[in-house]
Structure formats: structure tokens, C-alpha cells
Amino acid sequence: MTEIGSERFSSQEEELRDRLRELAAVYRMAETAVAADDLEAILDEAVETLIDAVGVDRASVLLYDDEHVMRFRAWRGLSDEYRAAVEGHSPWTGEEREFAPIAVADVNDEPTIDEELRRTIAREGIRSLAFVPLVHRRELLGKFMLYHDEVHDFTAAELKLAQTIASTVATAAERARAEQTLRESSRRLDVVFRRVADGLTVQDPTGKLVFANDAAARMAGYSSAEELLSTPVGETLDRFELLDEHGAPLTPDDLPGRLALRGIDIGPRLVGWRSKKTGDERWSLVSATPVHDEEGRLELVINIIRDVTDRRRQEQRLSVLARAGEVLAESLDVERTLAEVARLSVPAVGDWCMVYVQEPDGQIRRM
């Protein structure tokens, strides 16, 4: 092989090694972004990968915080004083929609850097640096900073590799931000729903409870929503005799939530819950709302249980009084009339009833 051919082969071999090293770096970063449990681990790995793959002396990652200030989130080889002095700086304006890397080969020769910032960089021992944007769907989330201690002309390949890694990190950062927003929303909704006076439960398509507030738990006789959720639905329903609005037996499959799971909407239904253990009877107005995805598949059923026991008992009392008035007007047979009034009074007004009359001689007699 000639000397020129040998040099060409050596150059191609070196280029191939560079491409493999870059590919390994991208793969390593992507694997971390998928496997890591938290964003901080991804950012730490990004700094290490940048230093190894791009060949810089130091590196850092900054992200916008809630106040839209770029803050250092991960770094190597930077002092506290330097980070405090340059934090919040960005070479891109808020009006820009396209963001490209910016490389500075020699800080001392860069006219856009003001003197105070130049002195800060010089004290840190940095001579060359590059800004690499972290962009997700045209939104600037932060930046990579690449540093050399000596004058360095960043190559297009170096900046492209850094930008490829930046894309992976930007996606991970946006995912973390979305998850945090979702957690906060869920937490706020949980606080709100748990304090709602009405019982609230959510069922998945199999009928399993996936959410319940404290009011629903109390109605079912549990001390907490967690206790209700940990108990099978069938076991909870088995605690009660279910009644319809007329006091006739009702099956669990006739409850609005069960019907909604089968695609049947009957609107709100009055349901009586008679405890098999104590005999205590409560009444609720139960409604169920199905939730479907964009393709029409059932995702959830939301049940709202409003306790109407007091209203139900008041209605029963009024009904008894109305009927008692009719009975008194229908017959002159006092004993039969009062017996009917006593029968109507139980259980609408009380658990038992006795009627006493005063005889002409002043004696009290139980009829």
C-alpha cells in the first residue's frame, strides 16, 4: 500500500471511529432518557456525555424555572461564584422562533460580550464556549453550555452532536414538566374532590373503583377513601340491602354506575341503602356519567352520590300525615282508625308506635 493510500485509509478509519463514538453517545443519552426515573439523573448524564463525546473541558445544563429564569441544573468544573454571576443569561431573545447554536472560539476577541462578563469568564479560566439551545416544538426550554480552557474552533460536527443530545434532553425535560403539571393538577383535584360533600367515585371499564372521596367512604361505612378503594366493590355492596324509590329490592346491576358500564343511561336514581348489620337505612340520589376517549371507547364512569336521607324521611312523614288525615276522615270507628294511624307511623315516623286514649273517668288506656 502506498503512503498516500495508507494515509487515506487511516483518515477513513479515524472518521469511522468518530461516527461510532457519536452514535454511542446518542444511544447512551437516549437510553438514559427512557430508563431514568427523574430529570436530574438525565441532566447529569447529559453533562458527562457532552464532555466525553464532544471533547470539551467542562459543560453545564440550564433550564428555565417557573419565573422564566435560566438556572443551572447540572454542571462539571464550574465554581459557585461563576454560576451565580452568569445564571439567567441567554443569547436568544423571547421573540425568536428559530434557535441555532452559538460558538465563541476566543472570548477575548468576541465583541458582543461586555467587559464585565468577559472578566467573569476569564476568572473562571474559560477561553472558548458554545451555547446549544434545548428546544421542544419551537419552545426554548434551556441550553447546554460547552467550555474549553484554551482557544477552540467548534466544528460543525461537534455542534451537531451536541444539538442531537440537546433534542433528547429537551424532550425529557418537557415530559418531566408535563408530568409535574399533571401531578399538581391531580393533587389539586384530589383536594377539591375529597372535600366535596357529595360522594364521588370513579370506576374503570371493569367496574373497579379507581377513585373515591371521603364522603363516599363515609356513606359506605368506611373510615377513609383508601379503605374503600382497597375493598372489592362486591364486598362493599354486600353490606347493604338495596331498595328502589318504592322500597322494593334493587340489585347491584340496577345501580346507575353498573348500567352506565353497559351503555345504559337512566339518569339519577333514588337508592335506599339498608345496612344488613345495623338495619340503619340511608337514601341517596345516585347519578352516573360515562367518559369516552376520542374513538368512543369507554374510559371511566363517574358516580355522584348525594345523601337525601333527611329529605326522604321528611317526605315520608308528610305522606303519613296526609294519609292519616284521610283515614281520620274516612271512618267513625275510632279504634280501627287509630290502629291504621299507628300502622302508617311505622317505620315512616318511628320504630314503634302506641296509641293511648283518655276514658270518661279520666283513666288512660292503651288501645
PyMOL commands that set and color helices and strands:
alter all, ss='L'
color gray80, all
select helices_A, chain A and resi 3-35+39-54+80-86+107-109+115-123+156-195+214-219+225-229+233-237+252-254+256-261+309-330+334-345
alter helices_A, ss='H'
color red, helices_A
select strands_A, chain A and resi 58-64+70-76+102-104+128-136+139-148+199-203+209-212+240-243+269-275+281-292+298-307+356-358+364-366
alter strands_A, ss='S'
color yellow, strands_A
deselect
rebuild
show_as cartoon
